[in-house]
Amino acid sequence: MMFPWKQLILLSFIGCLGGELLLQGPVFIREPSNSIFPVGSEDKKITLNCEARGSPSPHYRWKLNGSDIDMSMEHRYKLNGGNLVVINPNRNWDTGTYQCFATNSLGTIVSREAKLQFAYLENFKTKMRSTVSVREGQGVVLLCGPPPHSGELSYAWIFNEYPSFVEEDSRRFVSQETGHLYISKVEPSDVGNYTCVVTSMVTNARVLGSPTPLVLRSDGVMGEYEPKIEVQFPETLPAAKGSTVKLECFALGNPIPQINWRRSDGLPFSSKIKLRKFSGVLEIPNFQQEDAGSYECIAENSRGKNVARGRLTYYAKPHWVQLINDVEIAVEDSLYWECRASGKPKPSYRWLKNGAALVLEERIQIENGALTISNLSVTDSGMFQCIAENKHGLVYSSAELKVVASAPDFSKNPMKKLVQVQVGSLVSLDCKPKASPRAHSSWKKGDVSVQEHERISLLKDGGLKIANVTKADAGTYTCMAENQFGKANGTTHLVVTEPTRITLAPSNMDVSVGESVILPCQVQHDPLLDIIFTWYFNGALADFKKDGSHFEKVGGSSSGDLMIRNIQLKHSGKYVCMVQTGVDSVSSAADLIVRGSPGPPENVKVDEITDTTAQLSWKEGKDNHSPVTSYSIQARTPFSVGWQTVTTVPEVPPSEVNGGGGSRSELVITWDPVPEELQNGEGFGYVVAFRPLGVTTWIQTVVTSPDTPRYVFRNESIVPYSPYEVKVGVYNNKGEGPFSPVTTVFSAEEEPTVAPSQVSANSLSSSEIEVSWNIIPWKLSNGHLLGYEVRYWNGGGKEESSSKVKVAGNETSARLRGLKSNLAYYTAVRAYNSAGAGPFSATVNVTTKKTPPSQPPGNVVWNATDTKVLLNWEQVKAMENESEVTGYKVFYRTSSQNNVQVLNTNKTSAELLLPIKEDYIIEVKATTDGGDGTSSEQIRIPRITSMDARGSTSAISNVHPMSSYMPIVLFLIVYALW
């Protein structure tokens, strides 16, 4: 075993020295394909393509029908690169299946199979054909009988002399399957000589048979008769996926039969199906699985009908679903390679290594197309091919397995030179050298070996993890990686710093325009770290250049205070101080409110003018964070001197105008009443205006009570849950005031009219039932579905005294809990909204399950080693009124933890793989459809100090020798991660 290691290491060394040498197994670029060679062609050779890339460049050899081709026969074969040139091809010697083999120092791959066939068409025999004598009105078949040939043919018939060809119609048909000419009903004009013309579709060669004379008999005309189908397709015809299928059907008969097609299963034809040659040919292009089935040809005339039937079956050559890819694995590791292909029938699989069948042994196994090789060695390297095949074809997938062996090397993945972390944080130091097999890693801090404890963990990937880092953890850490081929070291310097803290943070401030403020941002940080202060204003980086006349950073090295001079309204917003070091970052935010004089009122309008008054309205302008306390209105006339303040009488409209709900045929409108101090006089009331959305005319009504908060309009014409535009105005003895803004309110909803469908009930346990249903169809007039109400009662109770459960409208199931065991329950469901509830569904019933067994698993016996625990217990037998036992649950935990793990099994025994480093608590319960049964007594398995230990929940005399447990080694095993 030493020689392969040294050889591989030497190759790797040469690759490093050369700098450009990259070894690669052969990969096909071009493969041979099926070919047909026309016999008699002027071309005296045929080339089968084969080209592969690889390093070093591959060399080639070929096989014909499984035997090596002798390339020394230069008068017959020549290699052009990887292409095989067959000189003066001969159908007797060169017909068959060819495969190309490409080989370099890394292995061999085999091409797909390619068939070489020879197309030829010989002459008809020269003997004369007998005269065919028929009655007028009789049907006739003229036989062609093509000469010896290879390759696809086409057929035609000459009538009397060339170039007068028989024209096909509903009476005459030339089969491209047999070559025969069929005449369903002979007429006097059909008398003459008929010659079959056969053409090779490959060579275009054409040969003519001897003429067949057709004459009429003199003993009268043939009477009418029912159709006789002479051309029909096979009872079973396999068809390939994607192929074009043509079914022929033609009948003799008098009168001339009409041909129709249909599927036996009654399904309609897809649009791609075409009828050719006056319905004599049914053509199905791009054949797919759904096209398979039984087809019928119906030939019918006035005397009767006949039917021909046949079944098209679908098949597909294998095609890849999952290919294999090149893989590089370390020695002693395991390989799992899976290839998958689809096809009909289902493909089978076989594997090749370097062009030959893979030899299976104990560590090399194939199952369902997947290849597994355990304990890899360098000699396993090579080119592998997975072959998927069925009776219609096969496909190849190729990949290289490279098994490598090398000493640890940090050059491609060096360790970080410096790692900076905070006190109290978690840090992971990576150690991932390139090594095959994977290196074993150990760590040193300085010259002292690092050992695992509660804060320090040695990771499976070779890394080192330190939790809750302290200053004492700082230092130089060295990872020492080693495998059987050598060792290497990598070093990381860990710097531990104190976390950065903001000691004086900015706080929310409320200032007036023109003031100057300082937003403090002062920190305490580790002196080893550089610090950067950054300010953000309303989510964007503060621009100290653009706003330099207002923004300025002030303070020392540990301070990033922000001064804002001559503050303006535009400086209102959120300020964030971000403090960053090379290890961490902290931030703090503050809201700055800048108050100033209010902005001007907007959209000022004069709504009404009388002899002595003018009514004005406007919208509030910006208050600039200072609530508006009052408005001053000034006016002037041509006769006044300047603007003068005038007397005003404000009237305020109601706020919070809304509505909705109520009973059917109602429109409910609500608002907040206007306080008495804003009513401005006696006789205060409300004007309620509303109209259907889209209507121009308002409907108005008066509510005289100033304290009334709602108005209900009732009318049978109101459509449920329809939108209305609504506004509410005010008036007093002085006149009408303004209206509130228009808002949209919906009329009352219509209660659901449909009951939920597909209601079903399922017993989950002895005390719980789940009821499910389909969402009811919902319409706009129903408004918003609030939910579903589930009513239920037991067989001994009455429907009127039933219990109820409600669920939200997006739910389609509800669980009923706290029920009695083994008892029939009845349930029904209905939907509801704000208008009320709809009808109940049909009542369904279900019986709760029996209670679980009261008997606990008895005589629990355990046997423990330092790595596993074997358990055995007596079977629990359910009483007649209890649920049948379906299995068992094993609950186990360490004595220091509350986290319980569970193993499910259908046996009365189990094996737990547990490191017995501390006490374990174990108990067993039977499981049933009605829930879990009574728990066994708790078992405490003490920490193992000797080789093994045993015990049970009963007397120690019940413990059996270890040998008696050997037959139960195949118990269900749980692998726990620790």
Salt bridges, closest charged atoms under 4 A:
GLU51 OE1 - ARG30 NE 3.42
ASP68 OD1 - ARG61 NH1 3.33
ASP94 OD1 - ARG76 NH2 2.36
GLU122 OE2 - ARG91 NH2 3.71
GLU168 OE1 - LYS277 NZ 2.86
ASP169 OD2 - ARG172 NH2 3.22
GLU187 OE2 - ARG171 NE 3.73
ASP190 OD2 - ARG171 NH1 2.49
ASP219 OD2 - ARG135 NH2 3.43
ASP219 OD2 - ARG217 NH2 2.50
GLU230 OE2 - LYS228 NZ 3.34
ASP265 OD2 - ARG263 NH2 3.11
GLU283 OE2 - ARG276 NH2 3.36
ASP291 OD2 - LYS272 NZ 2.70
GLU296 OE1 - ARG262 NE 2.57
GLU296 OE2 - ARG309 NE 2.96
GLU338 OE2 - ARG340 NE 3.62
GLU361 OE2 - ARG363 NE 3.39
ASP380 OD1 - ARG363 NH2 2.79
GLU389 OE2 - ARG350 NE 2.51
GLU454 OE1 - HIS453 ND1 3.87
ASP473 OD2 - ARG455 NH1 2.93
GLU482 OE2 - LYS487 NZ 3.94
ASP510 OD2 - ARG595 NH2 2.59
ASP526 OD2 - LYS471 NZ 3.15
ASP547 OD2 - HIS571 NE2 3.58
GLU552 OE1 - ARG565 NH1 2.34
ASP591 OD1 - LYS574 NZ 3.41
GLU666 OE2 - ARG714 NE 2.87
GLU725 OE1 - ARG691 NE 2.82
GLU750 OE2 - ARG664 NH2 3.48
GLU750 OE1 - LYS779 NZ 3.69
GLU751 OE2 - ARG664 NH2 3.17
GLU768 OE2 - ARG815 NH1 3.45
GLU768 OE2 - ARG817 NE 3.31
GLU770 OE2 - ARG815 NE 3.60
GLU789 OE2 - LYS804 NZ 3.95
GLU789 OE2 - ARG830 NH2 3.02
GLU799 OE2 - ARG791 NH2 2.76
ASP919 OD2 - ARG940 NH1 3.35
ASP932 OD2 - LYS889 NZ 3.19
